[in-house]
Amino acid sequence: MGTGYKIKICGIKDLATLELCVDLQVDLVGLNFSPRSPRAINEEIAEFLLQIRKGPGFPKLVFLFFENSVQEIQNLSARFQPDLIQLIRGDKFLTKDLWDHLTEKKSLLPAIRIQEKVVSDADLEPKSDLVILDSYHKDLGGGSGHSFPWEYVTSVKRPFLLAGGITPDNVKSALDTVRPFGIDVASGVETDGKKDPNKIKTLVQNVRTL
């Protein structure tokens, strides 16, 4: 398997891509329900995709929400039981009660949009086992395709997934520079807005042959 860096492929919308991620043994797959995202899917698509979840080697399943209602988050999570629920800190639709409840259950995967150098790990949701550090875009919860200055997080010690503008071409540089727990990729493995199987394969290969 090569290095121990974890790989999350997010914003999956079709069965072929999900099956490829299973075959490649990526660590986490993300389904996006945010009305703000071009990768958003609905409940029916999720049901179709997750027909293969009971098969062997299925990755950890992450549901991503941004500017969804609390009720929708609760309903979809109750129905499909994802392993982790990715919420974006600063989402105006979220309640403290929901955030705290998911934190206590160890089912929250918090995403933090980085705008300046991180000076203390205590600012990065220390009650969660893992966080995502992503670039900031005021209208998007993630998946903007833009990176942030990696030197902002080079002193972070706690486990995190590096997100924001990661591609097959720059992933080695990102990992060498930042040394995260893993990476979270959406637009970086797409061509013309659709997941590109060759880019996914190349990304995985590049990470695992470091």
MOJOWO-V522409 format. One record per backbone hydrogen bond with DSSP energy under -0.5 kcal/mol. CO is the residue of the C=O (numbers start at 1). NH is the residue of the N-H. Records with the same first field share a line. If there is no record, write none. Layout:
BEGIN
CO=NH, NH
END
This chain:
BEGIN
6=183
7=27, 28
8=10, 185
9=30
14=18
15=19
16=20
17=21
18=22
19=23
20=24
21=26
22=25
27=60
28=9
29=62
30=11, 12
31=33, 64
32=41
34=37
37=40
39=32
42=46
43=47
44=48
45=49
46=50
48=51
49=52
50=53
52=55
55=58
60=29, 62
61=83, 84
62=31, 64
63=86
64=33
65=88
66=36
69=73
70=74
71=75
72=76
73=77
74=78
75=79
76=80
77=81
84=63, 86
85=87, 109
86=65
87=89, 111
88=91
91=94
95=99
96=100
97=101
98=102
99=103
100=104
101=105
102=107, 108
103=106
107=85
108=110
109=87
110=132
111=89
112=114, 134
114=136
117=119
120=123
121=124
125=128
130=110
131=161
132=112, 134
133=163
134=114
137=140
140=137
149=152
150=153
151=154
152=118
153=156
159=131
160=162, 181, 182
161=133
162=184
167=171
170=174
171=175
172=176
173=177
174=178, 179
175=179
181=6
182=162
183=8
184=164
185=10
186=189
187=190
188=168
189=196
191=194
194=191
195=197
196=200
197=201
198=202
199=203
200=204
201=205
202=206
203=207
204=208
205=209
207=210
END
